[in-house]
Amino acid sequence: MQKTLLELSDLSIKFGGLTAVNRLNLKINAGEAVGLIGPNGAGKTTAFNLIVGVHQPTVGKVIFDEEDITGLAPHVVCRKGIGRTFQVVKPFGKMTVLQNIMVGAFVNTSKKSEARLIATEIMEKMSLQGKRDYLAQNLTIPERKRLEMAKALATQPKLLLLDEVLAGLNQTEIEEAVQLIKTINRDGITILMIEHVLQATMAICSRIVVLDYGKKIAEGSPQEVTSNSEVIKAYLGDEYENADS
Amino acid sequence: MTGININKNSVILAVLVVLLLLLPMVVTKPYYLHVIIICLLWAYLASCWNIIGGFAGQLSLGHGIYTAIGAYITVILFNTFGLSPWLGLFVGGGAAILLSLMIGYPTFGLRGAYYALATVAISEGIVVLLNNTGSIGRFTVGGAEGLIVKSVGSSAAAFQFNSKIPYYYIVLIMLFLIIFIAKWIKESKLGYYLVALREDEDAAAAMGINVRHNKLIAGAISAFFTALGGVFYAMLIRYLEPNAIAGASMSTQMVFLAIVGGSGTVLGPVIGGILLALISEIIRFYLGGQLMGLHLFIYGMIVLLMIIYQPRGIIELFEKIGRRFSRKHNDEGGRSGAEDPSGA
């Protein structure tokens, strides 16, 4: 049996009267790639923020690598082995690409030379070596997305949370990014990704979880999920529920 | 190319150091030497502020409290117990660290202007306290009249010299020390962390950086060395006046000099400190007696123009000139230099 890396049990958070994430249960095995989809405002990013400790859950638990990490501060969660990217990318604009990645590498070493070594390796993997000495603020959008992933990877996580890293890319760039994410996954890093580009999500993920109004409404293989009537209803509205029949 | 550059830079540096060491032999008039000492002290203080204000981007508008706490504690210990200022400065510096942690702990967890506001509020409070405290028990604080350092004649142990020359060398060593520390921080993990959290706190935290902890460390280092600057000032002037040592002018001056010189760089605040303090002193010398406040007005105009036309600091101007110079001598010297933010 596969080892469970991340387990969410009854994870919930209320902002005033709004329940943004409602009793979310989810198990992710080590080595898996799981997609998290759902309409805008379904609570996907909030779920990420609950996992990494940006928000404290009202109820529920986050178990990572057999350890309860519920409510730990973001920097502690990162050091436990969870890397995350931001939907709106957050490069350190006044630092070079290499320096940006080195910041992440410093999680596992205090030596500058070692950090540079780790960062250089990741920079090459993410095809950013040509931009090594460019300031992050001068990068294009696709480069910024790759840098965002590189920064998270530099912390050498066991689990990588990707928040819409494909949004805003064109078809070719998406295909390149998909290959990149597949390589990262094949190298042994478990992936949980929020994505609106369904085709790409299906290409990467073996399992997809669908959120709507903070609740999990479906879970399964890409085929199962896309033919699920609840999912179609959530995305397209009530009248499409029986469109197939 | 870099090899040649490093060599060229170290030659320039060596020449500069030798010139600075020989300076008192050329400048023999005490007044001129005093002006130079003050300029170097401002360069030192601006560099101290730069560690928390520039590297970590936390706008402290009350660094005068650290010069004050360092100076007052050292002087009070000296006046009361005869404790050598060389030892007293560690007590003063330690107190400054404690104070910086007390201000930083509650405010560094918050976003936005809270830290800046807290520093202003506390420094204003401390000025009022100093102005209204004549003595605490057997310790004479001096109140608004100020505190005079007990004179013992020329004595190295008491940090008192009749000649300006020892002060010059002491402040020069202090300046080299703070430049060295700033450079070390900039190149270390701490430096990377400080710039990262300055650029984006959320992204920094997501990459394993304990934001508050690192700000507190930077704040404590900055406070300690600022306090040493205060001690030096006290022993140079031998008179402490609350508004001068703790007041808004002391606090804001450090910020001005660092920003005008180039905050967040190692040498920017040094250049800003020396240049602006020199300009200010020259204007005061020529215009000080003529119309009340005219020299301050002109000084303010110069600062204003520099901020408008050179917002990233004078250091950037120097880098541009340096780059053009090296490009002329070397055809390939374009990109890496142009893209390197750490520069000086």
Interface residues (C-beta under 8 A of the other chain):
Chain A: V52 V54 A73 P74 H75 C78 R79 G83 R84 F86 K90 P91 F92 G93 K94 M95 T96 Q99 M102 V103 G104 F106 V107 S110 K112 A115 D133 Y134 L135 N138 K151 A152 A154 T155
Chain B: E187 S188 K189 Y192 Y193 V195 A196 E199 D200 D202 A203 A204 A205 A206 M207 G208 I209 N210 V211 G264 R335 S336 E339 D340 P341
